[in-house]
Amino acid sequence: MSKPEKIVAVKGMNDILPQDAPMWELFENTAETILKSYGYQKIVTPIVEDTSLFARAIGAVTDIVEKEMYSFEDSMNGDQLTLRPEGTAGAVRAVIEHNLVYDGPKRLWYKGPMFRHERPQRGRYRQFFQFGAEAVGFSGPDIDAELIMLCRRLWDDLGLQNVRLELNSIGNADERLRHRADLIAYLEKHEDILDAEAKRRLHSNPLRILDTKNPAMQEMVNAAPKLLDYLGEESLAHLNGLKNILDRNAVQYTINPRLVRGLDYYNRTVFEWVTDELGSQGTICAGGRYDPLIEQFGGKPTPAVGFAMGIERIIELMKGLGETQSPSQCDVYLVHQGEEAQLQAFILGERLRDAGLDVVLHCATPAGAGSFKSQMKKADGSGASFAVIIGEDEIASGQAAVKAMRGEAGEQQQAKVAFEQVVDYVVDQIVGGGGHDCDDENCNEHGHHHH
């Protein structure tokens, strides 16, 4: 009989395997702790939304809507649905649908998978994870500064160096229109230098041309009319207010007049955190104001600002630091032989877990229950601080053997402990530091057990 064909993952969609989980948890726990420390609350929205939500939010002529969205018809009822390509549209829909701002502004955060059908490359996937925040109902530059400083704190806590902040203001719609007219006129004067992509964008989205990577166009693009020169009094005051707060808090940034957004709903502040350590995909976090969006969705006019970061890219930076979290699975590994011993091991396992410890109980494989020797090898590989061993002798004496796994070979002492006392004994050893030496500040692996 021929072997069934192997099934593999969809192109550009990745598995996160157990060995990478500690990195992801480190990132997520750090980010969530920081968001909470600034008063942000979690919101979870569906992964699938009405296609029209994104067409309206993102603009029907953009690359994302034209070429990158996973859209399909629900075969049950004919609804046009789309896997979300980004998080803001769904969050804003939820804010309006549930009238979240009726009792005052809201600080929100979310995380989860996004989907874009683009060419997979380093740091770009078709299913990728984002962590984002949206502050809805705040109009001043103060909240913009808060979001930026919150990001700075996250990079510091993760130990990321070489992440720099780029800042710009894209003003409001009339300021952009005046700039756009002059920009198109300027680009038409230099039509001979424009590449095919730029020509295609000349009338639909000329701002994107300023973002070009084409070396032949750099000089011409650098001399193009700058949106900053078109900003009115209010837009300028907002930008200067933001710069003032960042300066007073020693946040370093560069003003990048070519920093734009492909989406229509952004206004005023736009910012990006950029690194040179990931090749061309340098942006790890992008944010900005989108005051017009909520009204555009049929809500009451409500200002809003937010950011989103690509978690895979940040994990890649963390890996570059050699920041590997040890995949320490547990505190205690339970080794046992014989039927009676197995039953006793289950009872002890539950009691140890009641005390807040992480316990792995040895279970049989197709090869059998495993000898003491092979089980001890597994105990060693598990990263456990202690092995609790029960065999026929231990059942007869009513005592388990408790072995410290983490000292130098010489000090791996073994104690006989009555079954009733095992939990207290192990907890004392861990809290008292027995068999657990730890100078490393990341080593709070027992911090959550006992206070």
C-alpha positions, 0 to 999 in steps of 0.5 A, a space after each residue: 500500500 502506498 504511503 499517504 501523501 504528507 500534508 504541509 502548512 500553507 505557504 507563508 504560514 508558520 508554526 510556532 514550535 514549543 522551543 520558540 514558545 518561551 520567547 513568545 511568552 517573554 515578549 507577550 508577558 512584557 508587552 501586556 505588563 507594560 500596556 497594563 501599567 499605562 492603563 490600557 485594557 484588552 480587546 479581542 475582535 473576530 479574525 473574520 470581518 465583513 469585506 466592506 469593513 476593510 474596503 472602507 477603512 483601507 480604501 478600495 484602491 490600495 494594494 492591500 485591498 486589491 492584491 493582498 486580502 484573503 477574501 471569500 464568499 461564505 458558502 452558507 449564506 453568500 456573505 462577503 468575508 475577509 481575514 483581517 489584514 490589520 487590527 485597527 479596523 476591527 477595533 474601531 468597528 467594535 468601539 462604534 458597535 458597542 458605543 465604548 466611548 459613551 462614558 469617556 475615552 478608552 485605551 485599548 490593546 489587542 494581539 493576534 494573527 493578521 493575514 496578507 497574501 503577499 510574497 513571503 520573505 524574511 520577516 514577512 509572512 501570510 499569517 503574522 502576529 501583531 500586538 497593537 494599541 488604540 487610544 480612542 477619544 483623546 485629541 492632544 499630542 500628549 496621548 501620542 507621546 504616551 504611546 511612543 514612550 510606552 514603546 520605548 519602555 518595551 524595547 528597553 525591557 526586552 533589551 533591544 538596542 538599535 531601534 530608532 524612532 522616526 516621526 512625521 506629521 501628515 497634517 489634515 486632508 486639505 493640507 495634503 490636498 494642496 501638497 498633493 497637487 504641487 507634488 503631482 505637478 512636480 513629479 510630472 515635470 520629472 516623468 522621464 525618471 519615474 519607474 513603472 510603479 511610480 507612473 502607476 501611482 502618480 495619480 492614485 497615490 503619489 505620496 507612496 512614490 516618495 517611499 521608493 527604494 529605486 536609487 535612480 529616483 532618490 535625488 529627484 524624490 529628495 527635492 520634492 515638495 515637503 508636506 511639512 511645509 504645507 502644515 497649517 497652524 493647528 497641525 504644526 502646534 500638535 507636532 510641536 507639542 509632541 516634540 516638546 514632550 518627547 524632548 523633555 523626556 529624553 526620547 530620541 527621534 528624527 523627523 523623517 519628512 518622507 514617512 507617509 501612510 498608504 491609508 487615507 484615514 491617517 492624519 497628523 502624527 505618524 511614527 515608526 520604530 526602525 531597526 537596521 538589523 533585519 535587512 530591508 524589512 526595517 520597521 518593527 512598529 508603526 503608528 499614527 493618528 486616525 481622527 477621521 476614521 470613526 466618523 467615516 465608519 458612521 460613528 460620532 466624530 472621535 479622535 484616535 491614535 494607535 500603533 501595531 508591531 510585528 511580533 515575528 520581527 521583534 522575536 527575530 531581534 530578541 534572538 539576535 541578542 542571544 536571548 534564548 529563554 531556557 525551555 525549563 519545563 518543570 520544577 519536579 519530575 516524577 519517576 516511578 516503577 510498578 503499579 502501586 508506585 504509579 498510583 502514589 506518583 499521581 497522588 503526589 503530582 496533584 499535591 505538588 501542583 496544589 502547592 503551585 509547582 510545575 510537575 511532569 509525571 513520567 508516562 508510558 510510551 509504545 516502548 513501555 514504562 521505561 527503566 529507572 535509568 531511562 526515566 532519570 535521563 528524562 528527568 535530567 532533560 526536563 530542566 526540573 530542579 528535583 526528581 521525586 522517585 518512587 519504586 517498590 522499596 519506597 512503597 514499602 517504606 512509605 518514603 519517596 526519594 527526592 533528588 536535587 537535579 541542579 547542583 554540581 554532581 557532588 552535591 546532588 544529594 538525595 533524601 528519603 522523605 515520607 510521602 506526606 512530607 514531600 510537598 513541604 520538603 520540596 517547597 522548602 528546598 526551592 524557597 530556601 534556595 536548596 539545589 537552585 542557584 541563581 544569579 541571573 535576574 531573569 531567573 524568577 521561574 519560582 517567583 510565581 509560586 510562593 510569596 
